[in-house]
């Protein structure tokens, strides 16, 4: 999982990239122009920035130049201009990659993963999460409740980690079933409800963070 800043003045493009990035398990923040991107980069660290080039207030090249004064965050430029001069300018401005609009969201995600893999030295990131007395180690695939290891079934782990990776997002029942059991799952909705019930039991006092959304599904508030 990576923390990604998406910068584009077109809301539909921001939302499209956000959808695919979150599906891949990434955490996402967004900005609508270069100035907002600079402010966001000052407040928190990102693993990668997807930056549109042509924007009001401040263009992407200038925004990255300013961000790079205090950070070496990898940058993937998006641009409607694909001429050689523009690409060269992009790479000279510090781009790790340059993608021309219109683009394939799936290809964009592959390019994003390639940058992350390269900048992390191709080493597996030890990924953990914790809040109060509940902690999870994605890499080791363990969950701890008040210092004690939680005994979960494989599907409970998968369901919990999926909820964690998409925390604070309303997830429909269909989305959860698709994400945890797969597209070909032919079981009933009660299978999901049963596993949510078991998971809540395993989480003890922290089961309160799994919120039921009537008529929709569930959300993990973390």
C-alpha positions as a LaTeX table, in Angstrom:
\begin{tabular}{lrrr}
\hline
Residue & $x$ (\AA) & $y$ (\AA) & $z$ (\AA) \\
\hline
Unk1 & 0.00 & 0.00 & 0.00 \\
Unk2 & 1.22 & 3.49 & $-0.84$ \\
Unk3 & 0.07 & 7.00 & $-0.03$ \\
Unk4 & $-0.66$ & 8.82 & $-3.28$ \\
Unk5 & $-1.46$ & 12.46 & $-4.06$ \\
Unk6 & $-3.59$ & 12.93 & $-7.20$ \\
Unk7 & $-3.43$ & 16.44 & $-8.67$ \\
Unk8 & $-5.71$ & 17.41 & $-11.57$ \\
Unk9 & $-8.12$ & 20.28 & $-12.19$ \\
Unk10 & $-10.67$ & 17.89 & $-13.73$ \\
Unk11 & $-12.75$ & 16.26 & $-10.99$ \\
Unk12 & $-13.76$ & 13.27 & $-13.14$ \\
Unk13 & $-10.11$ & 12.42 & $-13.79$ \\
Unk14 & $-9.24$ & 12.71 & $-10.09$ \\
Unk15 & $-12.14$ & 10.44 & $-9.20$ \\
Unk16 & $-11.28$ & 7.91 & $-11.92$ \\
Unk17 & $-7.68$ & 7.59 & $-10.74$ \\
Unk18 & $-8.81$ & 7.51 & $-7.11$ \\
Unk19 & $-11.17$ & 4.62 & $-7.85$ \\
Unk20 & $-8.45$ & 2.49 & $-9.41$ \\
Unk21 & $-5.81$ & 3.44 & $-6.84$ \\
Unk22 & $-8.07$ & 2.56 & $-3.90$ \\
Unk23 & $-9.01$ & $-0.71$ & $-5.58$ \\
Unk24 & $-5.29$ & $-1.53$ & $-5.63$ \\
Unk25 & $-5.19$ & $-0.86$ & $-1.89$ \\
Unk26 & $-3.56$ & 2.57 & $-1.92$ \\
Unk27 & $-4.39$ & 5.52 & 0.31 \\
Unk28 & $-5.36$ & 8.60 & $-1.69$ \\
Unk29 & $-5.40$ & 12.38 & $-1.23$ \\
Unk30 & $-6.42$ & 14.84 & $-3.93$ \\
Unk31 & $-5.75$ & 18.42 & $-5.00$ \\
Unk32 & $-7.36$ & 20.47 & $-7.78$ \\
Unk33 & $-4.39$ & 22.69 & $-8.68$ \\
Unk34 & $-0.65$ & 23.17 & $-8.23$ \\
Unk35 & $-0.89$ & 25.50 & $-5.24$ \\
Unk36 & $-3.11$ & 23.05 & $-3.36$ \\
Unk37 & $-0.65$ & 20.27 & $-4.21$ \\
Unk38 & 2.24 & 22.23 & $-2.70$ \\
Unk39 & 0.27 & 22.79 & 0.50 \\
Unk40 & $-0.69$ & 19.11 & 0.71 \\
Unk41 & 2.95 & 18.04 & 0.23 \\
Unk42 & 4.03 & 20.38 & 3.05 \\
Unk43 & 1.52 & 18.89 & 5.48 \\
Unk44 & 2.18 & 15.19 & 4.88 \\
Unk45 & 4.53 & 12.80 & 3.14 \\
Unk46 & 3.46 & 10.90 & 0.03 \\
Unk47 & 4.95 & 7.85 & $-1.64$ \\
Unk48 & 4.06 & 9.15 & $-5.10$ \\
Unk49 & 2.42 & 12.16 & $-6.75$ \\
Unk50 & 0.35 & 11.93 & $-9.93$ \\
Unk51 & 0.53 & 15.48 & $-11.32$ \\
Unk52 & $-1.39$ & 17.03 & $-14.20$ \\
Unk53 & 0.68 & 19.51 & $-16.20$ \\
Unk54 & $-1.83$ & 22.08 & $-17.46$ \\
Unk55 & $-3.77$ & 23.53 & $-14.53$ \\
Unk56 & $-5.03$ & 26.95 & $-13.38$ \\
Unk57 & $-3.29$ & 28.87 & $-10.60$ \\
Unk58 & 0.01 & 26.98 & $-11.04$ \\
Unk59 & 1.09 & 24.43 & $-13.65$ \\
Unk60 & 2.36 & 20.98 & $-12.76$ \\
Unk61 & 5.99 & 21.62 & $-13.72$ \\
Unk62 & 6.21 & 24.65 & $-11.41$ \\
Unk63 & 4.40 & 22.83 & $-8.61$ \\
Unk64 & 6.81 & 19.89 & $-8.74$ \\
Unk65 & 9.80 & 22.25 & $-8.81$ \\
Unk66 & 8.54 & 23.81 & $-5.57$ \\
Unk67 & 7.68 & 20.47 & $-3.94$ \\
Unk68 & 11.12 & 19.10 & $-4.78$ \\
Unk69 & 12.75 & 21.83 & $-2.67$ \\
Unk70 & 11.76 & 19.86 & 0.42 \\
Unk71 & 10.96 & 16.39 & $-0.85$ \\
Unk72 & 12.20 & 13.74 & $-3.26$ \\
Unk73 & 8.76 & 12.20 & $-3.72$ \\
Unk74 & 8.46 & 10.34 & $-7.07$ \\
Unk75 & 6.25 & 12.10 & $-9.63$ \\
Unk76 & 4.23 & 10.78 & $-12.56$ \\
Unk77 & 3.13 & 13.57 & $-14.90$ \\
Unk78 & $-0.19$ & 13.53 & $-16.78$ \\
Unk79 & $-0.54$ & 15.74 & $-19.83$ \\
Unk80 & $-2.72$ & 16.26 & $-22.88$ \\
Unk81 & 0.45 & 17.26 & $-24.73$ \\
Unk82 & 2.58 & 14.36 & $-25.92$ \\
Unk83 & 5.09 & 16.06 & $-28.19$ \\
Unk84 & 8.74 & 15.17 & $-27.69$ \\
Unk85 & 9.54 & 18.64 & $-26.36$ \\
Unk86 & 6.88 & 18.33 & $-23.66$ \\
Unk87 & 8.06 & 14.88 & $-22.61$ \\
Unk88 & 11.66 & 16.05 & $-22.41$ \\
Unk89 & 10.59 & 19.09 & $-20.38$ \\
Unk90 & 8.68 & 16.76 & $-18.07$ \\
Unk91 & 11.64 & 14.51 & $-17.40$ \\
Unk92 & 13.96 & 17.50 & $-17.02$ \\
Unk93 & 11.52 & 18.82 & $-14.42$ \\
Unk94 & 12.04 & 15.66 & $-12.37$ \\
Unk95 & 9.38 & 13.28 & $-13.65$ \\
Unk96 & 9.77 & 9.56 & $-12.97$ \\
Unk97 & 7.26 & 8.88 & $-15.76$ \\
Unk98 & 5.14 & 10.85 & $-18.22$ \\
Unk99 & 1.69 & 9.68 & $-19.37$ \\
Unk100 & $-0.29$ & 11.33 & $-22.15$ \\
Unk101 & $-4.06$ & 11.86 & $-21.95$ \\
Unk102 & $-6.35$ & 10.12 & $-22.72$ \\
Unk103 & $-4.84$ & 7.24 & $-20.80$ \\
Unk104 & $-5.74$ & 3.73 & $-19.71$ \\
Unk105 & $-6.36$ & 3.63 & $-15.92$ \\
Unk106 & $-5.04$ & 0.06 & $-15.79$ \\
Unk107 & $-1.83$ & 1.05 & $-17.58$ \\
Unk108 & $-1.50$ & 4.03 & $-15.25$ \\
Unk109 & $-1.68$ & 1.69 & $-12.24$ \\
Unk110 & 1.02 & $-0.54$ & $-13.77$ \\
Unk111 & 3.27 & 2.47 & $-14.30$ \\
Unk112 & 2.55 & 3.61 & $-10.74$ \\
Unk113 & 3.51 & 0.20 & $-9.34$ \\
Unk114 & 6.69 & 0.17 & $-11.41$ \\
Unk115 & 7.75 & 3.52 & $-9.95$ \\
Unk116 & 6.98 & 2.42 & $-6.40$ \\
Unk117 & 8.85 & $-0.83$ & $-6.83$ \\
Unk118 & 11.87 & 0.96 & $-8.25$ \\
Unk119 & 11.97 & 3.73 & $-5.65$ \\
Unk120 & 11.64 & 1.25 & $-2.81$ \\
Unk121 & 14.65 & $-0.64$ & $-4.05$ \\
Unk122 & 12.44 & $-3.62$ & $-4.85$ \\
Unk123 & 12.34 & $-4.44$ & $-1.16$ \\
Unk124 & 9.11 & $-5.56$ & 0.41 \\
Unk125 & 7.70 & $-2.90$ & 2.65 \\
Unk126 & 6.82 & $-4.09$ & 6.12 \\
Unk127 & 3.27 & $-2.81$ & 6.35 \\
Unk128 & 1.50 & $-2.41$ & 9.68 \\
Unk129 & $-1.49$ & $-0.58$ & 11.12 \\
Unk130 & $-2.53$ & 0.12 & 14.71 \\
Unk131 & $-5.10$ & 2.07 & 16.68 \\
Unk132 & $-5.48$ & 1.95 & 20.43 \\
Unk133 & $-5.23$ & $-1.75$ & 21.41 \\
Unk134 & $-5.82$ & $-3.16$ & 17.94 \\
Unk135 & $-2.93$ & $-3.76$ & 15.54 \\
Unk136 & $-2.43$ & $-5.57$ & 12.25 \\
Unk137 & 0.69 & $-6.69$ & 10.43 \\
Unk138 & $-0.14$ & $-7.09$ & 6.75 \\
Unk139 & 3.27 & $-8.55$ & 5.93 \\
Unk140 & 3.25 & $-11.15$ & 8.69 \\
Unk141 & $-0.54$ & $-11.63$ & 8.37 \\
Unk142 & $-1.22$ & $-11.26$ & 12.09 \\
Unk143 & $-3.73$ & $-9.34$ & 14.18 \\
Unk144 & $-3.33$ & $-8.42$ & 17.83 \\
Unk145 & $-6.13$ & $-7.42$ & 20.25 \\
Unk146 & $-4.90$ & $-5.79$ & 23.46 \\
Unk147 & $-1.57$ & $-7.57$ & 23.12 \\
Unk148 & $-3.05$ & $-10.99$ & 22.41 \\
Unk149 & $-2.89$ & $-12.67$ & 19.02 \\
Unk150 & $-6.34$ & $-12.98$ & 17.43 \\
Unk151 & $-7.24$ & $-16.45$ & 16.18 \\
Unk152 & $-8.96$ & $-15.87$ & 12.86 \\
Unk153 & $-9.86$ & $-18.10$ & 9.95 \\
Unk154 & $-8.15$ & $-17.34$ & 6.58 \\
Unk155 & $-11.29$ & $-15.61$ & 5.30 \\
Unk156 & $-11.59$ & $-13.53$ & 8.45 \\
Unk157 & $-8.03$ & $-12.29$ & 7.87 \\
Unk158 & $-8.80$ & $-11.48$ & 4.23 \\
Unk159 & $-12.02$ & $-9.69$ & 5.14 \\
Unk160 & $-10.37$ & $-7.69$ & 7.92 \\
Unk161 & $-7.38$ & $-6.67$ & 5.80 \\
Unk162 & $-9.71$ & $-5.67$ & 2.95 \\
Unk163 & $-11.75$ & $-3.50$ & 5.32 \\
Unk164 & $-8.53$ & $-2.00$ & 6.71 \\
Unk165 & $-7.12$ & $-1.16$ & 3.29 \\
Unk166 & $-10.40$ & 0.58 & 2.46 \\
Unk167 & $-11.02$ & 2.11 & 5.88 \\
Unk168 & $-13.42$ & 5.04 & 6.14 \\
Unk169 & $-14.94$ & 4.04 & 2.77 \\
Unk170 & $-18.52$ & 2.82 & 2.45 \\
Unk171 & $-18.27$ & $-0.66$ & 0.92 \\
Unk172 & $-21.31$ & $-2.30$ & $-0.64$ \\
Unk173 & $-22.01$ & $-5.96$ & 0.02 \\
Unk174 & $-21.22$ & $-6.69$ & $-3.64$ \\
Unk175 & $-17.89$ & $-4.88$ & $-3.40$ \\
Unk176 & $-16.87$ & $-6.81$ & $-0.29$ \\
Unk177 & $-17.87$ & $-10.16$ & $-1.75$ \\
Unk178 & $-16.05$ & $-9.35$ & $-4.99$ \\
Unk179 & $-12.92$ & $-8.17$ & $-3.15$ \\
Unk180 & $-12.70$ & $-11.05$ & $-0.66$ \\
Unk181 & $-14.36$ & $-14.03$ & $-2.35$ \\
Unk182 & $-13.83$ & $-13.06$ & $-5.99$ \\
Unk183 & $-15.95$ & $-12.47$ & $-9.06$ \\
Unk184 & $-16.91$ & $-16.13$ & $-9.38$ \\
Unk185 & $-18.38$ & $-16.45$ & $-5.88$ \\
Unk186 & $-21.80$ & $-18.07$ & $-6.10$ \\
Unk187 & $-22.70$ & $-18.10$ & $-2.40$ \\
Unk188 & $-25.31$ & $-16.04$ & $-0.57$ \\
Unk189 & $-25.06$ & $-12.66$ & 1.12 \\
Unk190 & $-25.41$ & $-14.49$ & 4.44 \\
Unk191 & $-21.86$ & $-15.78$ & 3.95 \\
Unk192 & $-20.61$ & $-12.21$ & 4.26 \\
Unk193 & $-22.84$ & $-11.50$ & 7.26 \\
Unk194 & $-21.61$ & $-14.63$ & 9.00 \\
Unk195 & $-17.96$ & $-13.68$ & 8.51 \\
Unk196 & $-18.63$ & $-10.12$ & 9.70 \\
Unk197 & $-20.20$ & $-11.58$ & 12.84 \\
Unk198 & $-17.18$ & $-13.86$ & 13.41 \\
Unk199 & $-14.77$ & $-11.02$ & 12.73 \\
Unk200 & $-16.50$ & $-8.76$ & 15.22 \\
Unk201 & $-16.23$ & $-11.50$ & 17.82 \\
Unk202 & $-12.49$ & $-11.84$ & 17.11 \\
Unk203 & $-11.95$ & $-8.08$ & 17.43 \\
Unk204 & $-13.62$ & $-7.92$ & 20.84 \\
Unk205 & $-14.05$ & $-4.32$ & 22.07 \\
Unk206 & $-12.85$ & $-2.97$ & 18.72 \\
Unk207 & $-15.71$ & $-4.56$ & 16.79 \\
Unk208 & $-17.44$ & $-1.18$ & 17.16 \\
Unk209 & $-15.27$ & 0.15 & 14.32 \\
Unk210 & $-17.04$ & $-2.14$ & 11.83 \\
Unk211 & $-20.15$ & $-0.09$ & 11.10 \\
Unk212 & $-23.22$ & $-1.58$ & 9.42 \\
Unk213 & $-24.59$ & 0.60 & 6.62 \\
Unk214 & $-28.23$ & $-0.38$ & 6.28 \\
Unk215 & $-29.22$ & $-1.17$ & 2.73 \\
Unk216 & $-25.61$ & $-0.93$ & 1.53 \\
Unk217 & $-22.92$ & $-2.87$ & 3.36 \\
Unk218 & $-20.19$ & $-2.03$ & 5.87 \\
Unk219 & $-17.48$ & 0.52 & 6.69 \\
Unk220 & $-14.41$ & 0.21 & 8.91 \\
Unk221 & $-13.89$ & 3.46 & 10.80 \\
Unk222 & $-10.18$ & 3.62 & 11.43 \\
\hline
\end{tabular}
